[in-house]
Amino acid sequence: MADITVTSVGSREFAVQVYDGDRETSHHVTVPESLIDELQLPEDDLERVVRESFDFLLEREPASSIMHEFSLDVISGYFPEYKEELAKRL
């Protein structure tokens, strides 16, 4: 299982490092306000939202396949079950 480090770098912006064995990937992720509102996400714990989103992605693809820069709302375009699954995880 990969280790995920999530660091806030701005308002709703996060740097994410994924360590999987001897491989490391870096990502810059934003959490759009529209997603927060739609899913009633906990604004005081967006790091957890990002971490759960990466857990979701890593269950479906290797870290090297995850875009290096993206907004969380694009995930549902690739995985339609994302929003429903994220709500369950939180």
N, C-alpha and C positions, 0 to 999 in steps of 0.2 A: 504494500500500500504506500502511496506517495505521501510525503510530508508537504504541507502547504503552509506558507507564511504569507499573511495578509497584512499590509501596512497602509494606513491612510496617508495620502499625499495631497489631499485637498478636499473640498466639499464634494462628497459623493464620488471621489476618485481614489483608486487603490492600486498599489503595486503588489503584484502577486508573484511569489517564487514557488515553483513546484520542484521538489527534489524527489527523484525516483531512482534509487540506486546511485549510480555514478553520473546520472543525467540531471541537468538542471535547466529549467525554462523560466523565462521572465515574461510577465504580462502587465499591461496597464489597462485597468477596467474602470468603467464608470457605471454608476447606478442611476438611471434616469428617474426623474421625479414622477413621470407618468407610470412607471412600473411600481414605484413605492405606493402611489395612490391606488392603482388598480388592484394590487394584491394586499394592500394594507400592511406593508412591510414595516418592521420595527426600525424607525429612523435612528434610534439611539444605539442600534446594534447592526449597522450595515456591514461591518466586517464579517459577521456571522452569515449574512445573506450572500456575500461574495464567496466565503468558504464553502457553504452548502452548494452554491452554484458550481464551483470547481469540483466538488465531490461528485455532483451529478454528471458533469462533463467527463471526468476521469473514469466513470463507470461505463462510458460509451466510446471513448477514444483515448489514445495516448496523449500525454501532455504535449508532445512535439506537434500534434495536429491542432492544438488549440491556438486560435489567433493570438498574436502578440499584443494587439490593441483592439478593444471592442467595448461596446455597451452591452450590458446584460440583456437588454430587450431583444437583441438579435438571436439569442439562443433558441427561442421558440420557432424561429424560421427554419432551423436545422432539426430541432427536436420539439415537435408540437406539444408533447406532454410536459415540457419544462415548467410552465407556470403552475400547473396543477401539482406537480411533484414538489416544487419549491415550497408551495403553501403547506403541504403535508410535513415537510422536513422542519419547518419553523414552528 
